[in-house]
């Protein structure tokens, strides 16, 4: 085992959520939504899902509200594919690391 159980489950949840986003839940009206990182609690009852949005079609706050409204739908599709005792409650958070990296890159290129 190259890494611990929580890390393996985080990676599994990330791949399943990406598949759910592509097949079952359409978020294209918000922009290109991609899930970047999962941070599950040690008891696996809660999970923070970090996402980024390219080509935002709505305001950041509206996107955040819309994605969090879909929490139950994501959990419904996640449960049967995730073979653990509890299906974690999902909470979505905007991941600004890509925007920050892009901003730093522009600053470096302008010098």
C-alpha positions in Angstrom: 0.0 0.0 0.0 1.8 3.1 -1.2 -0.5 5.4 0.7 -3.1 5.3 3.4 -6.8 4.3 3.2 -8.1 7.9 3.3 -6.0 8.9 0.3 -7.2 5.8 -1.7 -10.8 6.7 -0.9 -10.3 10.3 -1.7 -8.9 9.3 -5.2 -11.8 6.9 -5.7 -14.4 9.5 -4.7 -12.8 12.0 -7.1 -12.9 9.6 -10.0 -16.5 8.6 -9.3 -17.7 12.2 -8.9 -16.0 13.0 -12.2 -17.8 10.2 -13.9 -21.1 11.3 -12.3 -20.6 14.8 -13.6 -20.0 13.5 -17.1 -22.9 11.0 -17.2 -25.7 12.0 -14.9 -25.6 15.6 -13.6 -25.3 18.3 -16.2 -23.4 21.4 -14.9 -22.5 22.8 -18.3 -24.8 25.7 -17.8 -22.4 27.0 -15.1 -19.2 26.6 -17.2 -16.7 23.8 -17.4 -16.8 22.3 -13.9 -14.0 20.0 -12.9 -13.4 18.4 -9.5 -9.8 18.9 -8.4 -9.4 17.4 -4.9 -11.3 15.5 -2.2 -10.6 15.9 1.5 -12.6 13.2 3.4 -12.8 13.2 7.2 -11.1 10.3 9.1 -14.4 8.7 9.9 -15.5 9.1 6.2 -18.8 10.7 7.1 -18.0 14.1 5.5 -16.0 15.0 2.5 -14.9 18.4 1.1 -15.0 18.5 -2.7 -12.9 21.2 -4.3 -13.9 22.2 -7.8 -12.8 24.7 -10.4 -14.8 26.4 -13.1 -13.4 27.5 -16.5 -15.5 29.8 -18.8 -17.8 30.8 -15.9 -21.2 31.5 -17.3 -22.6 32.8 -14.0 -21.2 34.7 -10.9 -19.0 32.7 -8.5 -21.5 32.8 -5.7 -24.3 31.6 -7.9 -22.1 28.8 -9.2 -21.3 27.8 -5.6 -24.9 27.8 -4.6 -26.0 25.8 -7.7 -23.3 23.1 -7.2 -24.1 22.8 -3.5 -27.8 22.3 -4.4 -26.8 19.2 -6.3 -25.2 17.6 -3.2 -27.9 15.0 -2.7 -27.9 14.0 -6.3 -24.2 13.5 -6.2 -24.5 11.5 -3.0 -27.3 9.4 -4.5 -25.1 8.3 -7.5 -22.0 8.0 -5.4 -23.4 5.6 -2.8 -23.8 2.5 -4.9 -20.4 2.9 -6.5 -18.5 3.4 -3.3 -18.2 0.2 -1.3 -17.8 1.6 2.2 -20.1 1.6 5.2 -21.1 5.3 5.0 -21.5 7.5 1.9 -19.9 10.8 2.9 -21.9 14.0 3.0 -20.4 16.2 0.3 -19.7 19.9 0.6 -18.4 21.7 -2.4 -15.7 24.5 -2.2 -14.3 26.6 -5.0 -10.6 25.8 -5.6 -8.8 29.1 -6.6 -5.4 27.6 -6.9 -5.6 27.5 -10.8 -6.6 31.2 -10.9 -3.8 32.1 -8.5 -1.3 30.2 -10.6 -2.4 31.9 -13.7 -2.2 35.3 -12.1 1.4 34.6 -10.9 2.3 33.3 -14.3 1.0 36.5 -15.9 3.0 38.6 -13.4 6.2 36.6 -14.2 5.7 37.0 -17.9 5.1 40.7 -17.7 8.5 41.2 -16.0 
